[in-house]
Amino acid sequence: MHYYKFNIADYRKDTGHLSTVEHSIYRQLIDWYYLDEKPIPLETQVVMRRLSLGSEHEPALHNVLADFFVQTENGYTQSRIDMEIKDYHGQSAKNKTNGMLGGRPKKTQSVILANPDESQINPNHKPLTINHKPIKERTATRGTRLPADWKPNAELVAWSKAERPDLELRKVFEEFKDYWSSVPGSKGVKLDWDATWRNWVRKQTAAKASFAQQASDVVRSTVPYSQDTALRKVEDDHKTGAPPPAHIREMMRGILGVKNA
């Protein structure tokens, strides 16, 4: 037999007087008896070797054998174990007969099994449900609209400054938020708003300077140093918002390719 029932309450009631070593010896003897389906041998040395006991444990072995087994000419026996082995073989024979007849007869109605331990007879039987299996976490596949409190975190801000140092991030963020908050329908739904922000930053065009600023820059790079007075005049006009002089405007039309400078 490879399986037997073990009643903890009965065992503790009958073995409360045993020492720890004697407990170990008794449990090993029980397993040996069930597994081989034969009485424990009479030769003490054979038993001690089988249980890996030292000579100092021989008195404990004799105590256990005297308390729980009966010495016969065939070895040390125990009536309870013999009875369970007999019942086991009787059930095995019955199962074999049923198998030769095509298995158990078909049931026409549900039957409540009287033996609650029957499932242990066939531990390889597949479970009736898959409730024992863990539920895999679902990956989010639905996007959301821009949360009202969303803003780039410190890591995104650092990335944005490194990626586009030419941008004024506060203004870019305001445009980003206003745009995506007002986009209707599914177009305004995104899976990853951090990634959307990075794409937005990458696609930003450099801010265009005013015509007066462009004029000042062109003059600084084209007007000879001797004409520094005219250069300062252009810069002063730029600061006050006044248009460049006519000859500068004419020059800008050719350089910048604009029609109405």
C-alpha positions in Angstrom: 0.0 0.0 0.0 1.2 3.5 -0.9 -1.6 5.3 1.0 -3.3 4.9 4.3 -5.5 7.1 6.5 -3.9 8.7 9.5 -6.1 9.8 12.4 -4.1 12.4 14.3 -6.4 12.4 17.4 -6.2 8.6 17.8 -2.5 8.6 17.3 -1.8 11.3 19.9 -4.1 9.5 22.4 -2.3 6.2 22.1 1.3 7.6 21.9 1.4 10.4 24.5 3.9 8.4 26.6 6.5 8.1 23.8 9.7 10.0 23.6 10.7 11.9 20.5 12.9 9.1 19.3 10.2 6.5 20.0 7.7 8.5 18.0 10.1 8.5 15.1 10.7 4.8 15.3 6.9 4.0 15.6 6.0 6.1 12.5 8.8 4.5 10.5 7.6 1.0 11.5 4.0 1.9 10.5 5.2 3.1 7.0 7.3 0.0 6.6 4.5 -2.3 7.5 2.0 -0.6 5.1 4.5 -0.3 2.2 5.7 -3.9 2.3 2.4 -5.4 3.6 4.4 -7.8 5.8 5.0 -8.0 9.5 8.2 -6.4 11.0 11.1 -8.9 11.0 12.1 -10.5 14.3 15.8 -9.8 13.8 16.5 -6.7 15.7 19.7 -5.8 13.8 17.8 -6.0 10.5 15.2 -3.5 11.8 17.8 -1.2 13.2 19.6 -1.1 9.9 16.4 -0.5 8.0 15.5 2.5 10.2 19.1 3.8 10.4 19.2 3.4 14.2 22.3 3.4 16.4 22.9 0.9 19.1 21.9 3.5 21.7 18.3 3.4 20.2 17.8 -0.4 20.6 16.0 0.0 24.0 13.6 2.5 22.4 12.9 0.1 19.5 12.1 -2.8 21.9 9.7 -0.4 23.8 7.8 0.5 20.7 7.5 -3.1 19.5 6.3 -4.3 22.9 3.7 -1.5 23.1 2.2 -1.6 19.6 3.0 -4.9 18.0 2.5 -8.6 18.7 5.4 -11.0 18.3 4.6 -14.0 16.2 6.7 -16.6 14.4 6.3 -14.6 11.2 7.4 -11.3 12.8 5.8 -8.4 14.7 2.2 -7.9 13.6 -0.5 -5.4 14.3 -4.2 -6.3 13.8 -5.3 -2.9 12.7 -2.8 -2.6 9.9 -3.5 -6.2 8.8 -7.2 -5.4 8.6 -6.7 -2.2 6.5 -4.4 -4.1 4.2 -7.0 -6.8 3.8 -9.7 -4.2 3.0 -7.5 -2.5 0.6 -7.0 -5.6 -1.5 -10.7 -6.4 -1.3 -11.5 -3.0 -2.8 -8.8 -3.4 -5.4 -10.3 -6.7 -6.5 -13.7 -5.2 -6.7 -12.5 -2.3 -8.8 -10.7 -4.8 -11.1 -14.0 -6.8 -11.6 -15.9 -3.6 -12.4 -13.2 -2.7 -14.9 -13.6 -6.0 -16.7 -17.4 -5.4 -16.9 -16.9 -2.0 -18.6 -16.5 0.1 -15.5 -19.0 1.4 -13.1 -22.7 1.3 -14.2 -24.1 4.5 -15.6 -26.0 6.6 -13.2 -29.4 7.9 -14.1 -29.4 10.5 -11.3 -26.9 12.3 -9.2 -25.4 10.4 -6.4 -23.7 11.8 -3.3 -20.5 9.9 -2.6 -20.4 8.4 0.9 -16.6 8.4 1.0 -15.3 12.0 1.2 -11.8 10.8 0.6 -12.5 9.2 -2.8 -10.8 12.0 -4.6 -7.6 11.0 -3.0 -7.7 7.6 -4.6 -7.0 9.2 -8.0 -4.9 12.3 -7.3 -4.2 12.7 -11.0 -7.8 13.4 -11.9 -8.3 16.7 -13.7 -10.1 19.4 -11.6 -13.7 20.1 -12.6 -13.0 23.9 -12.7 -10.1 26.2 -13.4 -10.8 28.3 -10.4 -7.4 27.2 -8.9 -5.6 29.0 -11.7 -4.5 32.6 -11.2 -6.2 35.2 -13.3 -3.7 36.9 -15.5 -3.6 40.7 -15.2 -5.1 42.4 -18.1 -3.1 44.9 -20.0 -4.9 48.2 -20.4 -6.1 48.5 -24.0 -8.4 51.5 -23.6 -7.2 55.1 -23.8 -8.4 58.1 -21.9 -8.9 61.8 -22.5 -6.3 64.1 -21.1 -6.8 64.2 -17.3 -7.6 67.7 -15.9 -4.6 67.6 -13.6 -2.1 66.1 -16.0 1.2 67.9 -16.4 4.7 66.8 -17.3 6.6 65.3 -14.3 10.1 66.3 -13.4 11.6 63.6 -15.7 9.5 64.8 -18.7 10.5 68.4 -18.0 14.2 67.5 -18.0 13.8 65.5 -21.2 11.9 68.3 -22.9 14.6 70.9 -22.0 17.3 68.6 -23.3 15.4 67.7 -26.5 14.2 71.2 -27.4 16.1 73.9 -25.5 14.7 76.4 -27.9 11.2 76.1 -26.6 9.4 78.0 -23.9 7.9 74.9 -22.1 5.3 76.8 -20.1 3.7 78.2 -23.3 4.1 74.8 -25.1 2.3 73.1 -22.2 -0.6 75.6 -22.3 -1.1 75.0 -26.0 -0.8 71.2 -25.5 -3.5 71.2 -22.8 -5.8 73.6 -24.6 -5.6 71.6 -27.8 -6.1 68.1 -26.3 -8.8 69.2 -23.9 -10.9 70.6 -26.8 -10.3 67.8 -29.4 -13.7 66.0 -29.9 -14.3 62.3 -30.2 -11.9 59.4 -30.3 -9.1 61.7 -31.6 -8.8 63.1 -28.1 -8.3 59.7 -26.5 -4.8 58.4 -26.0 -3.2 55.4 -24.3 -0.1 57.2 -23.0 -0.2 60.9 -22.4 3.5 61.1 -21.5 4.3 59.6 -25.0 1.9 62.1 -26.5 3.7 65.0 -24.8 7.1 63.8 -26.1 5.7 63.6 -29.7 4.2 67.1 -29.2 7.5 68.5 -28.1 9.4 66.9 -31.0 7.0 68.3 -33.6 7.1 71.9 -32.3 8.5 74.4 -34.8 11.0 77.0 -33.6 9.4 80.3 -32.7 9.6 82.8 -35.5 11.2 86.1 -34.7 9.3 89.3 -35.6 10.2 91.1 -38.8 12.0 93.8 -36.8 14.1 91.2 -35.0 14.9 89.6 -38.3 15.9 92.9 -39.7 18.1 93.6 -36.7 19.8 90.2 -37.1 20.4 90.7 -40.8 21.8 94.2 -40.4 24.1 93.0 -37.7 25.5 90.4 -40.1 25.5 92.4 -43.3 26.1 96.1 -42.5 29.8 97.1 -42.5 31.2 98.0 -39.1 31.7 101.6 -40.3 27.9 101.9 -40.5 27.4 101.2 -36.8 25.2 104.3 -36.5 22.7 102.7 -38.9 22.9 99.5 -37.0 22.2 101.1 -33.7 19.3 103.0 -35.4 17.8 99.7 -36.5 18.2 98.2 -33.0 16.6 101.2 -31.3 13.7 101.0 -33.7 13.3 97.4 -32.9 13.1 98.2 -29.1 10.5 100.9 -29.6 8.5 99.0 -32.2 9.2 101.5 -35.0 9.6 100.0 -38.5 13.1 99.8 -40.0 14.2 102.7 -42.3 13.3 102.5 -46.0 16.7 101.4 -47.3 16.8 98.6 -44.6 13.3 97.5 -45.6 14.4 97.3 -49.2 17.4 95.2 -48.3 15.3 92.9 -46.2 12.9 92.2 -49.1 15.7 90.7 -51.0 17.4 88.9 -48.2 14.3 87.4 -46.5 12.1 87.1 -49.6 9.2 88.9 -48.1 6.8 91.2 -50.1 5.5 93.5 -47.4 8.4 94.4 -45.1 
